[in-house]
Amino acid sequence: MAQMKKYILITIAILFIGLLSLFIWQWPWGNAPAQEYFKPVGERQLQKDEIGQFNFVYQQYEHMSFTGDEFKGWDVEDQPLWRYGIAFGAYAMPSVAMISPEYADRAKHCLSHMIDKMKSKKVWGDWTEYGMGDDPISIGNIMYKGHLNLMYGLYQLISGRETYSQEYTWLTNKIVAEMRLHHIEGKHEGADCEPGRYFAQCNSISLLSLKIYDKLYGTSYADVEARWTIDFIKNKMTDKDYGFYLKMYQSDVGFCNPMLSGYTNAWTMAFLRPFEPTYNDSLYPVWKNYFTKTIGPYAYVKEDPEAGPSPLATMTGMMAAKEFADVKLWGKIRNAIDRDIYQKTDSYHYLYDGVNNAIYNGPLLWTKVHVGWQNILDYDWDTPAQYAIPNTEDMQWTDILSQELLVMSDILE
């Protein structure tokens, strides 16, 4: 009997040590407390991981600024996604500038470089290569031009520089003209992503670009054209049971894909919040209930309510948690992303699984530093209250996007 008790005690001890070791191995040690990322501007400081990611992104774009259309280290298999890597990384820069005066000038500088790389034919050329038209920004392609327009607006908002003011005005006019055309035709509101295909999330980007344009130039696009689009999305592209934004509207046949999408809602809620805070604030906890899964100190976001984790849904979900100030969920997603995705090489560089880091570091920096869109809009940037609208009468799309590719192979030939 004594021998049996001894055996049981040894077994229990081994199990306890094993469980303790597993706990120690699995626990996300080394991360700053989630609350540190949510402190108000003025009290908030960039954390060590954010500094490492920002330095990596800044150095990357600073180098690419003098290499023409080269994207060294960017996975060409993901080339259709490059625009999102650039744009979502660019959306981090206003927050970096607000949080840290020390990094503000570099953040503005980086945003300018990002705009220039966004204009490369390697980024927008799929539009012409897939036969959707010779002109990638006058009609349709809001999934590209909406991001470019928002980047223009953010740069002028935070820097006060009118470097891209003509391009911003020309592209804004094209977006508004397309919205007015669709309003008259009556098939749908807003702008198409691809011919006959309309996404709420892509339109939400362009709507925010119009809101910033209004702030800079005194126009009223957010109150008129944007309102047409938001009303259409809520009437035609939302789930009637829960109010979720639906994934895609087939505008040529008037059919809305009823699929519920974790990333679509995370993205759309966050970008439409400055227009309708009450609706989106009430939708967020419903989305959280249906699309997120918590496992101890970790969490992930599902693309489909019945499916497993999705990298895109998790990244956009982390940003949504930041936008809606959900400290608990954000911290658990942060734990999962930093554990599963990042391999730390030193205190200044964070790599995305050893590959593709060029694309993903910027967007993941955004999920950490984002201070909220309304806070960015309301911030005192110490820039002119209003600008004179520049003349764009003689401009064409080729004045914005060059069809020439400046790459090393061309130079060597």
N, C-alpha and C positions, 0 to 999 in steps of 0.2 A: 504493500500500500504506500509506504514512504517513497519507494522507488517510482511508483506511478505518479505521485504528487510532484516529485522532482522533475519527472519527464514533462508533466503538464506545465509546470512553471517555466521550464526551459523553452518549451514550444511557444508559450505566451510571450516570453521575452523576445524570442526571435521574431515573432509576428509583429510585436510592438516596434522593434528596431527597424524591421522592414517597412512598416507603414510610416514610421517617422522619416526614414530615408527617402521614401517615395514622396512624402509631403515636402521635405526640404528640396528635393530635386525638381518637383513640379511647381513650387511656389515662385511667383514672379519677383525674385529678389532684385534689388538694384534700381527699380523704378521709383521716380519721385512720386509722392502722394498725389492722387488725382486732383485734389483740391488746389494744388499749386498751379495747375493749368487753367483754373477758372477764376483766379483773383481778378478784380477789376483793373482796368488800365490805370497806371499810376502806382499800383501795388504789385502788379504782375511782373515777373521776371522770366526771361527765356531760360528753360531748363537745359541741362547738359545735352540731352538727346536732341533737342530742338536746335541748339547751337551747332552740333555736329552735322545735322541734316542741312541746315541753312548754309553752312560753309561749303558743304559738298555741292549743293545746288548752285550757289553763287559762283564758285570756281568753275563749275561745268559750263555755265552760260557765258561767263566772262571769256573763257577760252573759245567757245563756239562763236563768239561775236566777231572774230576775225578769220573764221574758216569758211566763209561763204555759206553754201548749202550743205556742208558736211554735217553729219550727225554721228560722229565717231562713238562707238560703243552702244548705239541704239539698235535694238533687234529689228531687222528689216521685216521679219515675219509679223511683227506687231505694228508695221508702219501705219495702217489705218487708225491706230490708237494714239499715234504721236500727238495729235492735236489735243487730246484729253490730258496727256502727261504734261504738256506745256501749259495749257489753260488752268488746270486745277492746281498746278504748282504756282502759277501766277497769282491765283486768288489768295495765296498765303501772304503775299508781300505787303498789302495794306495792314494786316494784323501784326506782322513783324515790325513794321514801321511804327505802329501805335504802341506796341509793348516796349520797344527798346530804342531810345534815341541813338544809342551807340551803333545800332544796325540799320537805322532808318535810311541813310543815304545809299547804303549798299542794296537795300531792298528795292528802292526806287530804280536804281541803276539796273538791277537784275530784271525787273519788270520790263524795262525798255528793251533789253536783250531778248527777253522772251517774246515780245511782240515781233521783233525782227525775225526770229526763227519761226514764229507762227506763220509768217508770210511766205515761207519757202514753198516752192512748188512740190517738194517732197511731202509736205504736210497736206496741201489741198489738191494735189494732182489726181487723186482717185476719182474726183468728180468728172474730169474729162476722160480719164482712162477707162472708166466704166460706161462711157457713152451717155452721161446725163446732161451734157451740154458743154459748150466751149467757154462759157462765162460762169465761174464758180460762185459768184457772190451777188449778182443782180437779182435773180429769182431763185428761190429754194435754197437748199444747203444751209439751213439755219443751224444745223449741227456743227458747222464750221464757222460761218460768219457771225453767229450769235456770240460765240466765245471771243472771236477777234474783236467784236464791237465792245464787249464788256471789258476786255483788256485795255482797249483804247481809253474807255471812260475812267477806269480805275487809275490808270497812269496819270491822266490829267487831273483827276480829283486829288490824288495824294502828293503830286509833285508841283502842280501849278503850271507845268510846262505845256505849251501848245504844239509840241513836236508833231503830234499826230492829229491835230484838230481838224485839218481839212479831210483827212481820211475818215476820221470819226464821224464828221458831219455827212460826208458823201454816203457812207455805209448806213448810217442811221436813216437818211432820207430814202435809201433803197428798201430798207426793212419796213419803214412806215408805208411806203408806196405799195409794197406787196400786201401788207395788212389791209390797206384800204381797198385794193383790188379784190381780195378775197371777201371782204365785207360786202362789197357790191354784188359779187357773184352769188353769195349766199350759201356756198357749199360748206365752208368752215371759216374760222377766224385764224388770225396769226399767220405763220409762215410754214411752208413745207420743209421737211428735212431732206427727203429724196422725192422725186416725182411721184405724187399720189400717196405719200406716206408722211404722217404728221405725228410728232411726239410732244407730249406736254412738257417733259423735262427739258428738251432742247429749246422750246419756246420760252420756258421760264428764264433761261439765260439771257435771251434777247430782251425780254421785258425788263430785267434788272438794268441792262445797258441803257434802255430808254429812260428809266427812272433817274439814272445818273446824268444822262444828257439833259433832262429837264432841270436838274439841280444846277448844272453848269451854265445852261443857256436860256433858262426861263421859259422853255416850251411846256406843253401839257400832254405829251404822248402817254404818260403813265395813267392819266385820268381818262383818256379817250380810247386810243387804239389798244392799250394794254388791257383796259377794262373789257373791251370786246372779246379779247382772247381769254381772259380769266373766266368770264361768264360762259363762254363756249366750252371750255375745259370742264367746268363744274356741271354744266347741263348735259354734255355729251360724252364726257370721258371720266366719269367717276362711278364707282361701284355704289349701287343704290342701298345696299345693306349697311355699309360701314363708311362710305365716303372716300374710299381709296381712289387715288388717281390710277387710271387704267393705262396700259402700256403703249398702245398705238392705235391711231385712227387712220383707216384706209380712206383718204379723202376722195379718191376717184369713184368709189362705190358706196361711200357713206357707212362703212362698217367699222365698229370699234372692237378691237381685240379685248375680250373680257378678262384676260389673264391678270392675276394679281402679282405684282412685282415688288420685291423688297427694295431694290435699288431705285426703281422709278419713283416710289413714294418718298424715300429718304431724300433724294435729289430735289424733287419738285417741291416738297414741303418746305425745305430750307430756303430755296430761291424765291418762292412765292410768299414767304412769311412777311417781308416788308410791305406787301400789298394787302394781305389779309391775315393779320396775326391771330385773330380769334379762331378762324376756321382751322388754320394749320396747327395752332397750339392744342386744339381739341383733338385733332387727328393724330398727333404724335403718340400719345399713350396707346391708342388703338393699334397703330402700326407696331409699336414696341411689343405689344401683347402677341400679335400674330406673326411677326417676322424675326424676333430675336430669341436666342437660346443662351441661357447662362449655365455654366458648368464650373462651380466653385469660384475661383478668382478670375475666370475667363468668360468671354461671351463672343458670339458670332451672330451674323445676320444671314437669314435665308433669302434666296431669291423667290422661291415658292414657299407658301406656308407649310407645305407637306414635305419639303425637301431638306437637304443638309446645307452646310455653310457655302456661301458664295463669296469669293474674294472681292468682286465689284460691290456687291450688296453690303459686305462688311465694311469696306472703305467708306462708301457713301453714308452708311449707317453711323459710323464713327463721327463723320462730319455733322450729320444731323443731330447726334447726341450733344455735340459741342454747340450747335446753333440753338438748341432748345435747353441748354444748361442742365443736362442730365449727367451729373458728376459720376454717379454710381455705374451706370451702363457704360459711359465713355471710358472710365478707368478699366473696366473688365475687357472691353474691346481692345484698348491700348495694350493691356497685358498680353492678349492673344496675338495681336499683330507684331509686337516687338519680340515676342518669343518665337513665333513660327516663321516670321519673314526675315527679320534682321539678323545678320551675323556681324557682331561688333569687331572692327579691326583696330580701332584706337578711339580716343576720346573725341576725335574730330570728324570721323568718317563712319557712316552707317551704310552698309550695302544691302541691296535687296537680293538675298539668297545667292549672292555672288554673280548674278546675271540680271540684266534688265534694270539695274539700279538707276540708270540714266532717266528712265521713264517714270519710275514709281516713287523716287525719293521726294520729288516736289509735291505731288498730291498727298503723300502721307504726312509731310510737314504741315500742309494745310489742315489736315484733320486734327492736328495738335494745337496750332497757334490761333486758329479762327476765333475771332472775338464776337462774331455775330454781325449780320449784314446791316441791321439798323444802327448799330454802334459805329460801323464804318461810315455810313451815310451821315450820321449826326456829328461826327468828330470834327473838331476845329483843326483843319489842316493848314491854317495860316496861308491860304491861297486866295486869289480874287473871288469875290462873292458871285460874280457873273461875268461871262465872256461874251464878246461880240461874235456872232455866227459868221464863220468864214465863207467866202465865195467858192462854190464848187461847180459852177455852171458848166465849165468846159472839161470837167474830169471824166475819165472813163475807168473801168475796172482795172485796166492794164496800168493805170497810174498808181495803183495800190499794190497789185500783185505782178511781179515780174515773171515772165514765162521762161527766162533764162536760168539755167542751173550752173552755179559756180562751184565746181568740185575739182578735186585734184586731178582726176583722169583727163578732164577737159584741158586743164592747164598744161599737162605733160604732152598732150597731142599737139 
